[in-house]
Amino acid sequence: MNVVFESTYYTLYQSSTKRRYYIDFGQKIVRMSLCELLSLRHKIMSISIEDHFDSDLNSHGFEVLMLCNKEHLFILNTLEILDLKNLIDNGFVAIGLSAKAEMLS
């Protein structure tokens, strides 16, 4: 397996022989197809980080994330969500499926 991108908490791998991607969540490695990885990207990008700082919208500060047709369940805190967003953004850039986002100056 080739390392595509490594963040603080997670690592994204691509299989050199199969059309599979693997995300190491620390306690578990999840195998995904490209479609499942795209689905994860959509779920991660739809999480509102601003809600984590508003006690009325998200009093506990955690996010429940289900992956791969409810096969995997993760409960992530705000820092882990931010790190997973970073992994997904940079992983898709490294794979070549996305362009690097431009920063506003």
N, C-alpha and C positions, 0 to 999 in steps of 0.2 A: 504494500500500500504506500502511496505517495502522500506526503503531507501537502495539502493545498493551502491551508492557513491555520495558524495557531494564535489563540487569544489567551487572556489571563486564565479563564476557567475551562475553555473548550478547545478541541482540535478537530478540524475537518480533514478527512482523508479521502482520496480517490483510489479505487482499486485499479491496479495496472493490468489486470486480466479480464475483469468483468465490468459491466456498465453499472457500477454501484458506488455510492458515496457512504461514508461512515462518519458519524459525529461522536466523539468521545466526550461524554458529559461528566467524566470523572468517576462516577459510580456505575456507569453503564455505557456501552457502545451501541449505538443505534444504526442499523443498516437501512439505507434509503435508495430508492431509484431517483432519477432526475425529477420525475413528476412529484414524488413525495417531498423532495427538497424544495421544489417550487411552492408546494403547499405550505411547508414550514415557513418559507420566506414570506408568503402572504399573511400567515398567522402572526408572525413576529412584527411585520410592518404595520399591522392593524392594531397593535397594542399601544394604547395611549400612555406614554410615560408621565405626562402631566397629571394623570389621575392618581399616580402613586404618591404625589406630593399634596393631594387634597384629601383630607381625612373623611370628608363626606362621601367622596366617590370610591375610595379604596382605603378603608380604615386599617386593614391588616398589612398592607404593603407587599402582598404576594400576588403572583399570577399563576393560575393553573393552566398548564399547556398539555394538550393531548396530541400525540403524533401517530402517524401511520395507521389510520383507521381505528383509533382508540386502543392501539396495541401497547402504547407507552404513555405514561402519565408522569409529569414533572411539576413540582411546585417550586417556583423560582422567585427570588426576591428582586428588588429593583436593580441592584448591581449586576446580578446574573442576567436579567433581561437586557440591560444595556450592553453587556459583554456579548450576549448571543446576537444582538442586532449588529454589533461590530463584526462578529465572525461571519454572519450571513452576507453582509455588505461586501466585505473584503474577499470572502470566499468566491462569490459570484464574479467579482472583478478578476480574481486569479484564474478562474475557470474560463473566463472570456465571454460570459453571458451577460455582462453588465459593464457600463462605463463608470469610471471613477467620478463620484459626485463632485461638482465644483463648489468651493467654499465662497461665500459672499464676502467681499472686503469692504 
